[in-house]
Amino acid sequence: MGTFSIFLLLIVIVAFLLIVVIMVQNPKGGGLSTSFGGGGTQQLG
């Protein structure tokens, strides 16, 4: 494996972990759509 392959694999793993964390934090049906929609802006303000 070259350096690019290792870097690409690392990005995929990190992205998957971020998706899992978001889904666990939003168990009430919304999932990814609420985190990028109105739910995310309410937490910031």
Secondary structure, DSSP 8 states (H G I E B T S, - for coil): --HHHHHHHHHHHHHHHHHHHHHHH-TTTTTHHHHHTHHHHHHH-
